[in-house]
Amino acid sequence: MKNEKDLLTGVSERKRREPISNTNLLMTITVCTFISMYVLAMLIWGGGFLNPQQFLDLFNNNAFLLIIACGLTMVMISGGIDISGGGITALVTMACVVYLEDHGGTVIGSLFLALGIGIAFGLVHGILISYLEIQPFIVTLAGMFFARGMVTIVSIAPRTAAHKAFASLKQLRIKIPGIGYYGKTGNFIPAQIELGVIVAITVVLAVAVTLKWTRFGRNLYAVGGHSPSALMLGINVKRTKFFAYLLAGLLSGIGGYVYLLHTGAGDAANATQAEMQAIASNIIGGTLLTGGVGNVIGTLFGMLSLKTITNIVIASGLTKPYFQSITTGLMLCFFILLQSIILAIREKGDFKLLLPEWMRSGIKNKK
């Protein structure tokens, strides 16, 4: 009995001493950063930041972006990149509007059209990148240009969806019990979320479960961490990458339909720079461009952090678009530098390894 107790005690002590993984550490930093940022915004600027509806509008206005970013998380964990999400979103919105308005389509039919467009792009990207081993940046860049060009072929002028069934679905709002704000007349207005938010949260949970508890999720981390080692372990590297791009395309199609539910319009300018914002959300959320490290919950809080800093810039009176771009760029640089420092310290235990050789030798000479 004593030996068994000692054994159990030793196991529990080892578990307590196990360091947090890089994925969870970077995600924790992002979550803490967002909470600190939002609390400071509430204390300093107050106003809209104290309104629960403004917080929920971060989800209402960016549900499509979150869905695209979730697909990109899987791709980036596998060591790839996909910059076609915004173009696919724009194509889905225009194709669905034209189908509904000019061809007497149904809501279900338009949804399948959106899914079909996303899957088609995912299939092509997956085959070219995984099996023909073409650089993912080049392939998805071509996909982005192709999708943007196809938008104007489907319809040059912007279109609006006036389809009765679709319009009722677009106007659907879900009230949050007990959460809201008081209007100017003193009446209580409950906070609301759009249908797209439910879809986005469902996607986040589905991807989180996939990454943590399925063989495919574990394979993604293994392939992104070191492909040759994953191949030696018997993992089908090409198939894993193929399905990562296929799912990313599928989620871009879903994101496009959610975007249409939010705006109700098809336009070539829809979702401009969405792919860059999705990449930024992943990086801020702790997903490394080198692969093998990432978490979709971190991506969620990365998106929230990115959009919150934009609201802070606007609340500060800096309403020009270039101020928002500058702030986003600085935020990205900060998180990339922070990640590099943290990972170098954890892997090597020495911050000086981040410095150039001549600086390290100078430090040694001083000692």
N, C-alpha and C positions, 0 to 999 in steps of 0.2 A: 504493500500500500504506500509506504513511504517513497519508494522509487517512482511509483506512478504519479504521486503528488509532485515530486521534484521534477518529473518530466513535464507535467502539465504546467507547472510554474515556469519552467524554462521556456516552453513554447509561448506562453502568454507574454513573458518578458521580451522575447525576440520580436513578437508582433508589435509590442509597444515601441521597441527601438527601431522598427523598420521605418526608413525615411519615406515621406510622402513622395509620390511619383511626380515626374516633371509635368505631366498632363494636369494632375490635380492641383499642383502648386501654382502653375500659371493661371489656371481657372480661378483659384481662390484669390489671387492678386487682382484679377479683373473684376470679380464680384465685389471685393472690398473697395476697389477704386470707384466703381459705379455708385455704390452706396454712399461713400464719402462725398463724391462729387454732387450727388443729388441732395444730400442733407445740407451741404454748404450752400447750394443754390437756393434751397428753401429758406435758410437763415439769412442770406445776404440779399437776395432779390425778392423773395416771397412771391406775392402776386400769383401768377399762373402756376408756379411750381408748387403752391399749396393746394391747388385745385386737382382733385383726383382724376378729373376728366382729361387734363393735360397729360398726366402720366399714362393713362390708358390710350391717349391719342398717339403715343409713341408706338403702340402696337397697331392701332387702326391705320395709321399712315404708312407703316413699314412692314406690314404682315407679309407682303409679297417678297420684300427684301430678305426677311428672315428665312423664308422657305428656300430662296435661291442660295442663301449663305449656308443652309444646312446641307444641301447637295454639294456645295463647294468644300465643306468641311471633310466629307468622306474622300473627295478627290485629293485634297491637300494632305490628309493623313497618309494616303497611299503614295505620296511623293510627287503628285502631279499638280496641274493648274488648269482652270477653266475660266475663260474670260468671255464666254458667249451668252451668259445668263440674261443680260439686259437686252440683247438683240432678239433672243428667243421670246422673251416677255413681250416685246413690242410687236413681234410677228403674231403671237397668239392673240393679243388684244384686237388687232386689225382683222385677222382672219375670222375670229369669232363674231365680231360686229357685222362684217359683210355677210357671213353665213346666216346670222339671225335676221338681218334687215332685207337682204336682197334675194335670199333663197328660201325664205319661210322656214328657217330652222327652228329647232326646239332647244330648250335649255340643256337637256341631257345630251343632245347631239353636239352642241357647242362645247360642252365639257369634254366629250370624247375627242373632239377635234383638237382641243388644247393638249390633251394627253398624247394624242397621236403625233402632234408636231414636236413635243418635247422628247418623246421616245425616238422619233426619227433622227433628231440631232444627236441624241445620246448614243444611238447605234453607230452612226457614222463616226463620231468622235472616238468611241470605244474601239472600233475596228482599226481605224487609222493609227491610233496611239498605241494600243496594246499589242496588236498582231503585226502591224506593218512598222511599228517602232518609229513613227514620225514624232518630232518634238511636239509636246502637248500645247505649248504656247502658240506655235504656228498653226496647228490644226484648229484650235478653238478661236484664234484670231480670224482665220478664214470663215469659221462658222458664224462669228459675230457680224462680219461684213456681209456675208451671204444673207443672214436673217434680216439685217437692216435694209438691204437692197430689196428683198422680197416684200417688205412692208409696203414700199411705194408701188410695187407691181400689183399687189392686191388692191390698193387704192391710194392714189396720190393725195387726195384731200382727206383731212381728218374726218372721222365718222363717229356718230353717237348712237348708242344702243337704246332704241325706243321700244323694243320688244316688251310687251306687257308682262309676261311671266318673268322675264329677266329683270325688269325694272322693279317688280315687287320683291324679288330676291335681293337685289342691290340695296333696297331701302330697309331691309330687315335689320333690326337692332336688338341686341340682347341686353336687358337692364341688369345691373349688378345690385342685388338687394342690400340695403343698408349703406351703400356707398354713393356719394353724390355731393352736390354743392347747392348753396342757396343763391337764387337769382337776384336781380336788382329789386324785384317786387317782394322779395322775402319768401317766395315759394321754393320748396325743396325740389331740385332737379336730379333724378337718379343718374349715375354714371352709366354709360353705354359702351358696348363694344360691337364691332361689325362681325358678320359671319366669317370673314376671312381670318380674323384673329383666332377663332376656334380651329380653323384648318391649320393655321401656322403652329399653334401650340401642340396640336395632334402630331404634326410632322416632327416637331422638336422631340417629343416623347418617343415617337417611333424610331427616329434616328439614334437617340440616346440608348434605347434598348438594343438596337442593332449593334451599336459599337461596343457595348459592354457585355452583352450576354449571348451573342451569336458567334459562330465560327467565322462567318464572313467579316464581322467587326474585328475579331482578333487577327485575321489575315491581313486586313488593311493596315493595322499597326505594324505587323511583321514586315510587310512589303515596303512600307514607307521607312521603317527603321533601317533595314538593310536587305535589299532584294536578293542578293546571292545567298545570304543565310536562310532567307525564307524559302528559296528554291531548294536548298539542301534539306530543309525540314519537310519537304514534300508538298509545299503550298504551290498551287498553280498561280504563278505571279501574273501571267497575261490575263487569265480569266478574272482574277480579282480586280485588276485595273479596269478591265472591260466593264464589269458590273458597276464599278464606282462611277464611271462616266455615263453609263446608261441611267443610273439612278439620279445623277446630277441633271441630266437632260429631262427626265421625268419630272423632277421637282421644279425645274425651270418652267415646264409647261403648266404645272399647278400654280406656280407663282404668277405666271402670266394671267391665268384666269382669276386669281385673287385680286390682281391689279385691276382687271376689268370690272370686278365687283365693286372696287373702291371708287374708280373714276367714271366707269360707264362709257368710256370713249376709246377708240382706236386711233393711234397717231404714230407717225414715224419717230417722233421725239419722246415717246413713252419710255420710261425706265432708263433714261440717259444716265450713263455712269453707274448704273446699278451694279454691274460686275465689279467695278473698282471698289464700290462701297461694301460689297459682299466680301471681297478680299481683305479690306481694311477691318471689317467686323471680325473676321477669322483671326487675323494677326493680333488685334487688340485682345481677343478672347483666348489667346494662348496657343493657337494652331501654328506650328512652324512651317515655313515654306520648304524646309528640307525634308519634311515628312516624319511620320512616326510618333508625333506628339500632337494632341488636340482633343477637344471635347466640345460637343454641340451645346452644352449648357454655357460654356465659356463664349461660344459664338453668340448666343442669345444676349448675354450681358455685354459682349463686345459691341453688338448693334445698338443696345440701349445706351452705352457710353458714348458711342459715336454721335448718336442723335441728340443726346443730352448736352454734349459740349456745343453742338450747333445752336440749341435753344439758349444756352448760356451766353454765347456770342451775340445772339440777337437781343437778349435781355440787357446786355451791356451797352446797347445802342449801336453796335457795329453791324449794320444791316446789309452792307455791301457783300455780294456773293464771294468776293475774293478773300474777305476776312475768314469766312467759313472754311474755304479751301486751305488757307494758311494754317488755321487751327488744326484741321484734320491732319495736315502734313506733319506738324509738330507733334501731334499726339501719336501718330504712327512711328515717327523716329524715336520718341520716348519709349514706347513699348518694345520696339525692336532692340534698342540699346539695353533696356531693363532685362529682357529675356536673355540676351547674350551674356550679360554679367552674371545673372543667376545660374544659368546652365554651366558657365565656365567654372564658377565657384563650386557648384555641386559635383561636377565631373572631375575637376583637377584640384579643387580645394585652394586655389591661389588666384586672387584677382589680378595679379601682375601678368598672368598669362594672356590677358586681353591687350596688353600694351605691346608696342613694336619692340623688336629685339634691342635696338640701341637705347631705348628708355629702360628696359629691364637690366641691361648691363650697367647703365648709369646708377641705378638703384643699388645694385650689388657692390659697385665700387665705393659708394658712400658708406655702406655698411663696413 
